[in-house]
Amino acid sequence: HSRRVADLARKIANKLGLSPKEAQDVFLAGLLHDIGKIGLPDALLAKPVSQMSGDDLGAYRKHPAKGEQSLMALEDLRGAAAIIRAHHERFDGQGFPDGLSGLSIPMGARILALANDYDGLQIGILSPRRMGTDDAKKMIVDSRGKRYDPQVIDAFLDLTGSVEPERGP
């Protein structure tokens, strides 16, 4: 999962014209984005996020900040650490851990959020059922301006191809 997320995130970063250093930070953040989940119970990690509630959700929502904390001591990983902290923020401000919105979310985190969710939808860690690439892509596009930055979605679609519109009866 982490390798696929990191590869897609770096491709999107390059498509958006980020500097080589920024693209490298996005790639490293993609590889390490779930490091804050170390220590969470296996039973929790086996549940799709959509089925978590109460204490489980509270513990899960701490993982981005824990991931950042675990990497901050390493100077070369500080850029990636900041991206990891913000990779569950949402463009509409409804994310966590800090409730950031829009352009106040670091660009690398906006990229990583999309790449992580795209892969997560396909492997079944975000929803109870696995989605095919087209369904996952459609869900991403449907969250344009809510969960994801429209500019990041456009770069993603340039790389992966657009979603076919649904045809009526």
Secondary structure, DSSP 8 states (H G I E B T S, - for coil): -HHHHHHHHHHHHHHTT--HHHHHHHHHHHHHTTGGGTTS-HHHHTS-GGG--HHHHHHHTTHHHHHHHHHTTSGGGHHHHHHHHHTT--TTS--SSS---GGGS-HHHHHHHHHHHHHHHHHTSSSSS---HHHHHHHHHHTBTTTB-HHHHHHHHHHH---------
